[in-house]
Amino acid sequence: MPDRAPQPVDRQLPTDEARDLISLVRDIAQREIAPKAAEEEDAGHFPREVFTLLSESGLLGLPYDSEYGGGDQPYEVYLQVLEELAAARLTVGLGVSVHSLACHALANYGTKEQQVEHLPDMLGGGLLGAYCLSEPASGSDAASLRTKAVRDGDDWVLTGTKAWITHGGVADFCTVLARTGGEGARGITAFLVPGDSDGLSAAVPEKKMGMKGSPTAQVHFDGVWIPDGRRIGEEGQGFAIALSALDSGRLGIAACAVGVAQAALDEAVAYATGREQFGRPIADFQGLRFMLADMATRIEAGRSLYLTAARLRDAGRPFARQAAMAKLFCTDNAMQVTIDAVQVLGGYGYTADFPVERYMREAKVLQIVEGTNQIQRMVIARHLAGPESR
Ligand SMILES: Cc1cc2nc3c(=O)[nH]c(=O)nc-3n(C[C@H](O)[C@H](O)[C@H](O)COP(=O)(O)OP(=O)(O)OC[C@H]3O[C@@H](n4cnc5c(N)ncnc54)[C@H](O)[C@@H]3O)c2cc1C
């Protein structure tokens, strides 16, 4: 039996425009992203040039309003673009998702004046964003954040440290959640902070298990002056804005997880149909056939779940519960599928000669970011049983 070359995913897309978009993304992924992924991930190289190309191709603002340079695409299309990008290289797919997350606050809660001034550069002008919520002492309990913004006339002065910031040190703008009032969720306000502000600096990036090409760093705010015109939404509205961004962002993580899992399955099928043991391709053995069938079924189920949530969002209906379910299910699946892919390749799967060990390391982080999977279960349970009694 010859190696089976992976077939492109047969996608349900609503328009011819969306089909053309997916073709464009596949072309960029195959020509510009996938060929360099292994080497650049190994070297920890951040592919800024790829993000510039994506911006020039109209792919950095897809789910946003074309009036401000966005692509006017529904979430069901945008997420399938992310899936294709993540299958080629997670650093790129997740990077686009985080950039979208960073644009969410201004695009949905900014004033018309702020949107006209800033959004075109953010959505299609080559800028790259970061989303600054987490801190060294506040991760899952994000509402306990301590970074402060203190009023000084018409300005604000930001002081504190954000942790784990994707694009920390390379971002052109940061959406920052800071404390302007008392303790808890109601004392938090959102700001749009230029990446080159005086007093803003990034630490040396974290040495991570995977996604080594994606810089993740602490970002320090040491008396950063921000005019009140860069406050997004009302004072005290920041945490609600942050959570609303995360509902959509979680769908991005789910789509990235399906992309990584699909890439791992494609590699496992190609290997299993080419590798022979006992005089037959190993794909002949039921033990492996069933494993491949389970992997494919998990991926298809995950894709259906994130698309269901996306279509609810596109229809203007509540989707937070389904988004949490999609993030939980797709990322847990990506972990399982990538572990299984390593198993299908046997000893070779454990080496850097094949990409499946990288996929396995990459899948792990998706169970942690934008609310760990324990937090997703809490969100889903709250929709079922109401808030915890204490
Ligand atoms: C590569 C990477 C990129 C990231 N990018 C960004 C970014 O761009 N912007 C940003 O703001 N943040 C970012 N993060 C931070 C990420 O969102 C946090 O790591 C995550 O929210 C968890 O916070 P923590 O690491 O502090 O873990 P903790 O909150 O300390 O949790 C530790 C463990 O306890 C569990 N736990 C905590 N509370 C509960 C509970 N109530 N019930 C059950 N279990 C619980 C958690 O699930 C976890 O298993 C990134 C993280 C990584 C690793």
Ligand as a Chemical Component Dictionary entry (heavy atoms), coordinates in Angstrom:
data_LIG
# 
_chem_comp.id                   LIG 
_chem_comp.type                 NON-POLYMER 
_chem_comp.pdbx_formal_charge   0 
_chem_comp.three_letter_code    LIG 
# 
loop_
_chem_comp_atom.comp_id 
_chem_comp_atom.atom_id 
_chem_comp_atom.alt_atom_id 
_chem_comp_atom.type_symbol 
_chem_comp_atom.charge 
_chem_comp_atom.model_Cartn_x 
_chem_comp_atom.model_Cartn_y 
_chem_comp_atom.model_Cartn_z 
_chem_comp_atom.pdbx_ordinal 
LIG C1  C1  C 0 1.971   29.928 25.877 1  
LIG C2  C2  C 0 1.022   30.781 26.656 2  
LIG C3  C3  C 0 0.494   31.922 26.077 3  
LIG C4  C4  C 0 -0.374  32.735 26.817 4  
LIG N1  N1  N 0 -0.830  33.903 26.255 5  
LIG C5  C5  C 0 -1.531  34.779 27.011 6  
LIG C6  C6  C 0 -1.871  36.082 26.501 7  
LIG O1  O1  O 0 -1.585  36.420 25.348 8  
LIG N2  N2  N 0 -2.527  36.948 27.322 9  
LIG C7  C7  C 0 -2.868  36.628 28.599 10 
LIG O2  O2  O 0 -3.457  37.464 29.281 11 
LIG N3  N3  N 0 -2.556  35.399 29.125 12 
LIG C8  C8  C 0 -1.902  34.489 28.358 13 
LIG N4  N4  N 0 -1.554  33.244 28.867 14 
LIG C9  C9  C 0 -1.898  32.941 30.257 15 
LIG C10 C10 C 0 -2.959  31.864 30.398 16 
LIG O3  O3  O 0 -4.206  32.382 30.053 17 
LIG C11 C11 C 0 -2.872  31.355 31.849 18 
LIG O4  O4  O 0 -1.706  30.564 31.936 19 
LIG C12 C12 C 0 -4.100  30.561 32.276 20 
LIG O5  O5  O 0 -5.223  31.393 32.347 21 
LIG C13 C13 C 0 -3.877  29.868 33.619 22 
LIG O6  O6  O 0 -3.372  30.732 34.569 23 
LIG P1  P1  P 0 -2.086  30.302 35.448 24 
LIG O7  O7  O 0 -1.043  29.849 34.489 25 
LIG O8  O8  O 0 -1.756  31.407 36.353 26 
LIG O9  O9  O 0 -2.545  29.030 36.251 27 
LIG P2  P2  P 0 -3.377  29.013 37.623 28 
LIG O10 O10 O 0 -4.561  29.898 37.528 29 
LIG O11 O11 O 0 -2.440  29.227 38.768 30 
LIG O12 O12 O 0 -3.887  27.503 37.642 31 
LIG C14 C14 C 0 -3.039  26.406 37.998 32 
LIG C15 C15 C 0 -3.902  25.135 37.967 33 
LIG O13 O13 O 0 -5.000  25.257 38.906 34 
LIG C16 C16 C 0 -6.230  25.041 38.215 35 
LIG N5  N5  N 0 -7.276  25.879 38.822 36 
LIG C17 C17 C 0 -7.198  27.210 39.140 37 
LIG N6  N6  N 0 -8.358  27.624 39.664 38 
LIG C18 C18 C 0 -9.197  26.542 39.674 39 
LIG C19 C19 C 0 -10.545 26.326 40.093 40 
LIG N7  N7  N 0 -11.287 27.308 40.606 41 
LIG N8  N8  N 0 -11.066 25.067 39.952 42 
LIG C20 C20 C 0 -10.325 24.059 39.421 43 
LIG N9  N9  N 0 -9.046  24.211 39.025 44 
LIG C21 C21 C 0 -8.495  25.434 39.139 45 
LIG C22 C22 C 0 -5.959  25.435 36.772 46 
LIG O14 O14 O 0 -6.903  24.837 35.869 47 
LIG C23 C23 C 0 -4.553  24.903 36.585 48 
LIG O15 O15 O 0 -4.594  23.527 36.309 49 
LIG C24 C24 C 0 -0.729  32.390 28.147 50 
LIG C25 C25 C 0 -0.213  31.205 28.708 51 
LIG C26 C26 C 0 0.654   30.411 27.994 52 
LIG C27 C27 C 0 1.215   29.169 28.647 53 
# 
loop_
_chem_comp_bond.comp_id 
_chem_comp_bond.atom_id_1 
_chem_comp_bond.atom_id_2 
_chem_comp_bond.value_order 
_chem_comp_bond.pdbx_ordinal 
LIG C1  C2  SING 1  
LIG C2  C3  SING 2  
LIG C2  C26 DOUB 3  
LIG C3  C4  DOUB 4  
LIG C4  N1  SING 5  
LIG C4  C24 SING 6  
LIG N1  C5  DOUB 7  
LIG C5  C6  SING 8  
LIG C5  C8  SING 9  
LIG C6  O1  DOUB 10 
LIG C6  N2  SING 11 
LIG N2  C7  SING 12 
LIG C7  O2  DOUB 13 
LIG C7  N3  SING 14 
LIG N3  C8  DOUB 15 
LIG C8  N4  SING 16 
LIG N4  C9  SING 17 
LIG N4  C24 SING 18 
LIG C9  C10 SING 19 
LIG C10 O3  SING 20 
LIG C10 C11 SING 21 
LIG C11 O4  SING 22 
LIG C11 C12 SING 23 
LIG C12 O5  SING 24 
LIG C12 C13 SING 25 
LIG C13 O6  SING 26 
LIG O6  P1  SING 27 
LIG P1  O7  DOUB 28 
LIG P1  O8  SING 29 
LIG P1  O9  SING 30 
LIG O9  P2  SING 31 
LIG P2  O10 DOUB 32 
LIG P2  O11 SING 33 
LIG P2  O12 SING 34 
LIG O12 C14 SING 35 
LIG C14 C15 SING 36 
LIG C15 O13 SING 37 
LIG C15 C23 SING 38 
LIG O13 C16 SING 39 
LIG C16 N5  SING 40 
LIG C16 C22 SING 41 
LIG N5  C17 SING 42 
LIG N5  C21 SING 43 
LIG C17 N6  DOUB 44 
LIG N6  C18 SING 45 
LIG C18 C19 SING 46 
LIG C18 C21 DOUB 47 
LIG C19 N7  SING 48 
LIG C19 N8  DOUB 49 
LIG N8  C20 SING 50 
LIG C20 N9  DOUB 51 
LIG N9  C21 SING 52 
LIG C22 O14 SING 53 
LIG C22 C23 SING 54 
LIG C23 O15 SING 55 
LIG C24 C25 DOUB 56 
LIG C25 C26 SING 57 
LIG C26 C27 SING 58 
# 
